[in-house]
């Protein structure tokens, strides 16, 4: 009887830790940094995502320009080197360019949609801690990445759409074995989500 009494709390604790590891226990969502103009009133979609949509549509524009992606917040990227930060920016730049290339804007009047994006924070993964199952349950080696993206009318500067999101490291993935793996995976997802927002 005593053995059973002792084991039950331990089993309950183990189960709780397992659930915590499989579902994202605690949110790493980052606060808005100001990259998106403060005049834009974002709407919360979920704990990790906010967005805003104006009245203009992609069909109103004749072309799309993706500005150079930035990492503007000094000290918000852990110990990631400048070279690796450049790699992550390149991934988001390419993903946004490809996403908007396939949207094929066909508006008249020469209006240009300008897309601006910033990776506002990265907590790098620690691959060495993501090998053993016991450390994965506690998510000690897991990181996250955050972005702010918005698009403007190139002529007027009016904001057309805005999106911000924090992405946590996924447990069932290979991204956890790279310090920038989460940021690279999230960059592709952000580009797709922003493209869908603009065309909504």
C-alpha positions as CSV (number, residue, x, y, z in Angstrom):
1,X,0.0,0.0,0.0
2,X,2.8,2.4,0.9
3,X,4.5,1.7,-2.4
4,X,1.4,2.5,-4.3
5,X,0.9,5.7,-2.4
6,X,4.4,6.9,-3.2
7,X,4.3,5.9,-6.9
8,X,1.0,7.6,-7.7
9,X,2.2,11.2,-7.2
10,X,5.4,10.3,-9.1
11,X,3.4,8.9,-12.0
12,X,1.2,12.0,-12.0
13,X,4.2,14.2,-12.1
14,X,5.8,12.2,-14.9
15,X,2.5,12.4,-16.9
16,X,2.3,16.2,-16.3
17,X,5.9,16.7,-17.5
18,X,5.2,14.6,-20.6
19,X,2.1,16.6,-21.4
20,X,4.0,19.8,-20.9
21,X,6.7,18.6,-23.3
22,X,4.3,17.5,-26.0
23,X,2.1,20.6,-25.8
24,X,3.8,24.0,-25.4
25,X,3.6,24.6,-21.6
26,X,4.0,28.3,-21.1
27,X,4.1,30.8,-23.9
28,X,7.2,32.4,-25.3
29,X,5.2,35.1,-27.1
30,X,7.2,38.3,-27.5
31,X,5.8,41.8,-27.0
32,X,5.4,44.1,-29.9
33,X,8.7,45.9,-30.5
34,X,7.5,48.9,-32.6
35,X,8.8,47.7,-35.9
36,X,5.2,47.7,-37.1
37,X,3.9,51.3,-36.8
38,X,2.2,51.9,-33.5
39,X,-0.8,53.4,-35.3
40,X,-1.7,49.9,-36.5
41,X,-4.2,48.4,-34.1
42,X,-3.3,44.7,-34.1
43,X,-5.9,42.0,-33.3
44,X,-5.0,38.9,-31.3
45,X,-5.5,35.7,-33.2
46,X,-4.1,33.4,-30.5
47,X,-1.5,33.5,-27.7
48,X,1.4,33.7,-30.3
49,X,-0.1,35.6,-33.2
50,X,-1.5,39.1,-33.9
51,X,-2.6,40.6,-37.2
52,X,-4.3,43.5,-38.9
53,X,-5.9,43.9,-42.3
54,X,-6.7,47.1,-44.1
55,X,-9.1,47.7,-47.0
56,X,-6.7,47.5,-50.0
57,X,-6.3,44.2,-51.9
58,X,-3.4,42.6,-53.7
59,X,-5.4,43.1,-56.9
60,X,-5.1,46.8,-56.4
61,X,-1.4,46.7,-57.0
62,X,0.7,46.2,-60.1
63,X,3.8,44.9,-58.4
64,X,5.3,43.8,-55.1
65,X,8.7,44.8,-53.6
66,X,10.1,42.9,-50.6
67,X,12.4,45.2,-48.7
68,X,15.6,43.8,-47.1
69,X,14.7,41.7,-44.0
70,X,16.2,43.1,-40.8
71,X,17.2,41.9,-37.3
72,X,16.9,45.3,-35.6
73,X,16.9,44.4,-31.9
74,X,20.4,44.2,-30.5
75,X,20.7,41.6,-27.7
76,X,17.5,39.8,-28.7
77,X,19.2,36.9,-30.6
78,X,21.2,35.1,-27.9
79,X,24.7,34.0,-29.0
80,X,23.8,33.6,-32.7
81,X,26.6,34.9,-34.8
82,X,26.2,37.6,-37.4
83,X,26.7,35.0,-40.2
84,X,23.9,32.8,-38.9
85,X,21.6,35.8,-38.4
86,X,22.3,36.7,-42.1
87,X,21.3,33.1,-43.0
88,X,18.0,33.4,-41.2
89,X,17.3,36.8,-42.8
90,X,18.0,35.2,-46.2
91,X,15.5,32.4,-45.6
92,X,12.7,34.9,-44.7
93,X,13.7,37.1,-47.7
94,X,13.5,34.2,-50.1
95,X,10.3,32.8,-48.6
96,X,8.5,36.2,-48.9
97,X,9.8,36.8,-52.4
98,X,8.6,33.4,-53.6
99,X,5.2,33.8,-51.8
100,X,4.4,37.1,-53.4
101,X,5.8,36.1,-56.8
102,X,3.1,33.5,-57.1
103,X,0.3,35.9,-56.1
104,X,0.8,37.7,-59.4
105,X,-0.7,41.2,-58.7
106,X,-2.4,42.5,-61.8
107,X,-3.6,46.0,-60.7
108,X,-3.3,49.0,-63.0
109,X,-1.9,52.4,-62.3
110,X,1.6,51.3,-61.3
111,X,0.9,50.9,-57.6
112,X,3.6,48.9,-55.7
113,X,3.0,46.9,-52.5
114,X,6.1,47.1,-50.3
115,X,6.6,44.3,-47.8
116,X,8.8,45.0,-44.8
117,X,9.9,42.3,-42.3
118,X,11.9,42.0,-39.2
119,X,13.0,39.0,-37.2
120,X,12.6,40.6,-33.8
121,X,13.9,37.9,-31.5
122,X,15.5,34.5,-31.5
123,X,16.2,32.2,-28.6
124,X,18.5,29.6,-30.2
125,X,18.0,25.9,-29.7
126,X,20.7,24.0,-27.8
127,X,21.1,20.8,-29.9
128,X,23.1,19.0,-27.2
129,X,20.2,19.2,-24.9
130,X,17.8,17.9,-27.5
131,X,19.2,14.4,-27.9
132,X,18.1,12.8,-24.7
133,X,14.4,12.2,-24.1
134,X,14.5,13.4,-20.5
135,X,15.8,16.8,-21.4
136,X,13.3,17.2,-24.2
137,X,10.4,16.6,-21.9
138,X,11.6,19.7,-19.9
139,X,12.3,21.6,-23.2
140,X,15.5,22.8,-21.8
141,X,17.2,23.0,-25.2
142,X,14.2,24.5,-27.0
143,X,14.1,28.0,-28.4
144,X,11.8,30.3,-30.3
145,X,11.7,33.0,-33.0
146,X,9.6,36.1,-33.4
147,X,8.7,38.3,-36.4
148,X,6.9,41.5,-37.3
149,X,5.9,41.9,-40.9
150,X,3.8,44.6,-42.6
151,X,3.0,45.9,-46.1
152,X,2.4,49.4,-47.3
153,X,1.2,51.2,-50.4
154,X,4.5,52.3,-52.0
155,X,3.1,55.6,-53.1
156,X,1.2,56.7,-49.9
157,X,2.9,54.7,-47.2
158,X,-0.5,53.5,-46.0
159,X,-0.3,50.2,-44.1
160,X,-2.2,47.5,-46.0
161,X,-1.6,44.5,-43.6
162,X,0.4,43.6,-40.6
163,X,1.4,40.3,-38.9
164,X,3.5,39.3,-35.9
165,X,4.1,35.9,-34.4
166,X,6.3,33.9,-32.1
167,X,7.1,30.3,-33.1
168,X,8.2,27.8,-30.5
169,X,10.5,24.8,-31.3
170,X,8.4,21.8,-32.2
171,X,9.1,18.6,-30.3
172,X,8.6,16.2,-33.3
173,X,11.0,17.9,-35.7
174,X,14.7,18.1,-36.8
175,X,14.8,21.8,-36.2
176,X,15.8,21.3,-32.6
177,X,19.1,19.9,-33.7
178,X,20.2,23.3,-35.1
179,X,20.5,26.5,-33.1
180,X,18.7,28.5,-35.9
181,X,16.4,25.6,-37.0
182,X,13.3,27.0,-35.4
183,X,13.9,30.5,-36.9
184,X,14.4,29.0,-40.4
185,X,11.3,26.8,-40.2
186,X,9.2,29.6,-38.8
187,X,10.4,32.0,-41.6
188,X,8.8,29.9,-44.2
189,X,5.6,29.6,-42.3
190,X,5.5,33.4,-41.6
191,X,5.8,34.2,-45.3
192,X,3.0,31.9,-46.2
193,X,0.8,33.2,-43.4
194,X,1.4,36.8,-44.4
195,X,0.7,36.0,-48.1
196,X,-2.6,34.5,-47.0
197,X,-3.4,37.6,-44.9
198,X,-2.8,40.0,-47.7
199,X,-5.0,38.0,-50.1
200,X,-7.8,37.4,-47.6
